Every structure is written in C-alpha cells, then in structure tokens.
C-alpha cells in the first residue's frame, strides 16, 4: 500500500490534514518539560524532578523517529519532495534536534539533569523546536502577512473593470501559490510565478482550458472538486476570488486587455492536469 493510499484512507475517515503535527507537538512538549523539570530540580526540595527531566528528554529523542517518518510522508504527499526554503530549514533543525537529544541521552550517564551542562543542552533543544514551530508556521500562515493580504485584496471583478486579465489575479497567485509552485522549485512541474508558467501547466498537462473553467484543473483544485484542494495550507480561496479565476478563464484567460487570442490550446476533456 503506497503513501497516497494512506492519505486516501484518512480522507475517507474525514481527516484531510498533514499527519506529522500529531507527533510534532508531543516532541515539543517533552523538550519543554525536560527543561522545566531540570530547572525545577535545581531547588533542593524538588531535586527528585531531575529524573523526570531525564525521562522527558529520553522520550523526546525516541519520539523523533516516528515524527520524522510522518513528516517525510507529508512532505512527499503534499509537496512532492520539493525543497522550498521553510522545508529546508525544518530538515536542518530536525537533524540538529536529533543530535542534541542524542547527546542528552548519552550525557545522562555522567551528568545529572540538574547540572548546567544538561540545562544548556535542553536550551539548545528548545531553540531547535522553536525554529521548527516557526518554519512550520511559515508554511501554513505565510500567505496571511500584511503584504499577502494587500495583494489578495487587489483582485477586481469583471463588473468593475471589464474582462479580468492575468494581472488582476497575479497578487493571489504570488501570495498563495508561488511558495510551492515557482520557477526554481516547480512542484509537480507547475510554475505559477508567471503567466507563461501558468499557461504551460503541470507535469499532467494544462491546468487552464480557456473558455471552459469547469474543466480547468486550476478551478477544480481551488474549489476542492479534485483533491487535494489548493492551496494545500491555510484557508481556501474566498468565493469572490474563485469567481474571479472562473471569469478570467471564461473570458479566454488573457494576459492583458489587448490580448484577444485564446492563451493555450484546447485539449480533450478529462485530460487536464495539476
């Protein structure tokens, strides 16, 4: 049974989110607990909590292995193994966390969790999980920065300016899609950083069928009629934004107002890709 089969089964059960965060938070909690119990054990009357800190650090180390496995599954399923910057940083920090926690497990033989050495190691581990949380948040919430919100609000309707063209939608693509689908790392062969890349489509074929939004893979993905729904992380596009994309494709998917040609060749029904 392949990875996709696992995700299809989870989707059948109603779970449509990445699966590694379930264990990530366990690892983070254990690292925080190890540090807190270690600091608490510095108080003589609570010295017994040094053993608790040691146990938390040991459990955190062993929890890394299933967490990394699920993380790799999510990475290949949702991002096709694309090494975008936040994922590069998560790999680096996860590797560093594993080394630090392994060092903690080995040094427990010589040092008590009350010692300055162990507290320093726990602080390094805390720094690593903080970084992992930050870059995980970048993957989920980067599109909600003030710049991204401003770009998205720039979308106009056909009633306001006439036929919608690519420039009217570029802000949404840049803020919600380009992090994964760009020229340097075109996930699934799809580059949404330019008009040409958008019209070229993905490794499965064109995602835009000018004049036919219902059969365009882009619309199917952002509406969720084809899974996985796009964007993968964060909330879906608003109804107004989806309607703008539909109107753009209905009008011929033009790059600019003067562009009166259909922007890409038609293809047989059922072969659109994303």
N, C-alpha and C positions, 0 to 999 in steps of 0.2 A: 504494500500500500504506500503510495507516494505521499509527499508532503501536501500536495493540493487536495488529496482525498481526506486528509485530517481536517483541513480547513473547511471543506465542503460539509463534512460531518458536523463540525462545530456550528456552521451556519445553519444546518438543518435543525440543530438544537436551539437556535436563536442567538448564538454568540458570534458576533461579526467583528470582533476587535483583535488586535495583536494579543498573543498569549503570554509573552515573556514578562510583561509587567506584573503578573500574578506573583512570580517568584522574585522579581527585582526588589519589590518592597519588603519581602522577607529578609533579603540580604542587607538592605539598607537599615532596617530596624535592628538587626543583630549587631551591625557595626556600631550604631549609635548606642545600643545597650551596653556593648563591651566598653566603650569609652566612659559612659556614665557610671557603670558599676566600678570601673577601675578608679575613677576619681573619688567615688564614694568610699571605696576601701582605704583611701588614704587617711580617713578619720579612724582612729584606733578602735572605737567601739563598733565600727562597721567593716573591720578588716576581712571578715569572712566573705564579703562580696567579691574579693579578688578572684576566688574560684569561679564565681558566677560569670565574671568578666572573661575569664579564660574559656569557659564553656561557650559563651556567646561568640567569641572570636573564632573558635574552632568550628562551630556550626555555620558561621558566616562563610568560612573558607569552603566547606563542603557544599554549601548551597549554591556556590558559584557555578558548579558544573552543570546541573540541570538548567540553571538560568541562562547560561551561555548557549546551551543546546537549543532552548526555546527561542533565544534571541537570533540565532543563526537561521532557524526556521522562518521566523518573522521577516528577517532581512531578505531571504531569497524569495519568499512568497509575495511580500508587498513591494519590495524594491528591486527584485531581480538581481540581487547581489551588487547593485550599483554603489560605488564608493563615494557618495556625496559627503561633504565636509562633516556634518554632525555625526554621521555613522563612522567616519574615520576616527573622530575624537572618542566616540563611545568604545570602539575597539581598543584604542590606545589606553584609555582609562580603565577599562575592564581588565586588560592584561596587567596594568600596574596594580590594580586592586588585588588580583590573584597573587602576584608576587609578594605584596605587603602582608596579606593574610597568611600566606605560607610561611613567611618569615616569623610572623607572630606565633604560629603553631610550633615552629621549631624552637623559638627562643623561650617558650613557656617552660622548657626543661631547666633553663638556667636562671630565668628572671621571674619574679612574682609580677602579677598584673598591677600591683601597687607601684612598681618601680617606674622611674622616669623614662627608662628605655621603652617599656611596653606602652606607656601613655603616649609617647611620641609616635610609636608605630600605629596606635589606634587613631591618632590625629591625622596621620597620612592616609589611613583607610577612609576616615571621614571625608577628607578632601577629595578622594577619588570618587566616592559615592555622590558627593555634592556635584562634582563635574558631570557624572553620568546623568544625574537628575536634570541638570541644566541643559545638556545637549539633547536629552530626551524631550524636554520641553520645547527646544528649538524645532524639533521635527513636528511636534503637534501644534504649537502656537505661533510659529514664526510669521504665519500669514496674518496674525492679528496685531502686528506692530502698527503704530500710527501711520507709517508710510504705506503699508499694505492696505489699511482701511481707506486711506485717501485715494489710492489707486483704484480700489474697487468702487468707491462712490462716484468715480468719474464716468462710469458707464451711463450711456444715454439710451433713450428709446427711439424707435423709428418715428413716432409721432412728434418728437421734439426736433429732430434734425434731418429727417428724411431717411433713406436706406442706411442701415447700420453697416459700417465697414470694419475691417480688422483693427484699425487704430482705436476704435471705440471700446474694444474688448481686450486690448493688449494689457491694460492695467490688471485685470483679473488673472490673466494667464501668468503675468510676471509675479504676482503676489501669491497665487495659489498652486501653480503648476510647475514653474520653471525650476524650483528647488530640486525636483527629481527628473524632470524632462528638459534637459538643456543640451547645448551643443557638445560640451565636454563629457557629460555622462548621460547620454540619451537612453533612459530606462525603457526597455522593450523596443529600442530602436526609434523612440519617439522624441523629437526635439520641438518643444513648444516655445522656444525663445525667439522665434522669428516667424513671419508669415510663410516663408518658403518651407521652413521645417514643419510647420503645422500642416500645410497642404500636402507635404510629401508623405505624411502618415507614419505608421509604425512598422515593425517587422511583420505584422499581419496584414498590412495593406493600408489604403487610405482611411482616415478617420472622418473625413469630410466628404459628403456627396452633395455638391452644390445643387440647390433646388429641392433637396429631399432630406430635411432634418430628421425625420422619423427613422430613416435607415442609416443615418450617420452615426458611427461608433462613438464619436465625441458626445453626442446628445444622449445616447443610450447609457454611457458611463456616468455622466454628471446627473442624470435623472435616476440612476440606480436600476434601470430595467435590465442592464447587463452588469454582472458582478465581476470584480469588486467595484463598488461605486467610487467615483472620483470627486474631489480629492480624497486620497486614502486617509489622511489625518485631518483633524479639525472638523468643523461642521460642513455640511454640503453647501453648494451654492444656493443663494436665495432664488425664489421663484422668478423674480424680476430678472436676475442675471441669466437664468436658464432660458427665459423667454427671449432675452437679447441675443443669445447664441442661436436660438432657433430662427429668429428673424433674420439674422446675418446669413445663415445657410440658405434659408428660403429665398433670400434676395440674390443668391449666387455666390456667397462667400467672397465678396470683393475685398481687395486690399485697400483700395482708395476710391473715392467717389467717381473718378473718371474711368475706373476700370469696368468696362462693360462686358467683359468676357466671363464665361464660367471658369473658375480658377483651377479646376482639376478635372480630369476625365472621369466620366461615369464608369461604374463597374457593375457587374451582375449583382442582383440582390443577394444578400446573405453572405457576401464576402468582405464586408467592411471589417476593419480590424482596429485594435487599440492595444 
